[in-house]
Amino acid sequence: MIFEFRIKCKDDKNNFALTILVDENQTFLDFHNSIFMCSSFETSQMTSFFISDDDWSRGEEITLIEVDEKISSMEKTKINKYVNNKGDKLLYLFDFFSDRFFKVELINIIDNKTKKQFPKCTEVIGEAPKQIIIDTELEELFDDYDDTDDYNDENIGFENIDDLDI
């Protein structure tokens, strides 16, 4: 079976959306790579999928990097382990700094009788949001930081280590 997912950005002003086809036996890592490619995101950023309910609440996490045997990793977890029915929902956290994510919904299940390669991005609407946004509170913390020291190197008291009486 081929799963057709609709991916939308929460609170996006550009109405960014993707439609991606994924084979049910592919991994979440395959799906993640397709989302990144369609969004033109940098692959060096941390991401996670979360199983979600109809209220878009976060459930079990599927991480990009294996951190614990008890937590599913994208590389080892097939999509059909968690997604099987039209209307199933996921959250895809793409910005850990500002807790921004895509809402991912299975909108169609297609009987696979083709030899096409998947995943496949079939639709891109709008412009992808900026991948990383640092919260303004965090920026303000660093705005007040002065990286100059208060030490006056001229008043240290000796010119050379050989001048010390040890």
Secondary structure, 3 states (H helix, E strand, C coil): CEEEEEEEECCCCCCCEEEEEEECCCEHHHHHHHHHHHHCCCCCCCCEEEEECCCCCEEEEEECCCCCCCCEECCCCEHHHCCCCCCCEEEEEEECCCCEEEEEEEEEEECCCCCCCCCEEEEEECCCCCCCCCCHHHHHHHHCCCCCCCCCHHHCCCCCHHHCCC
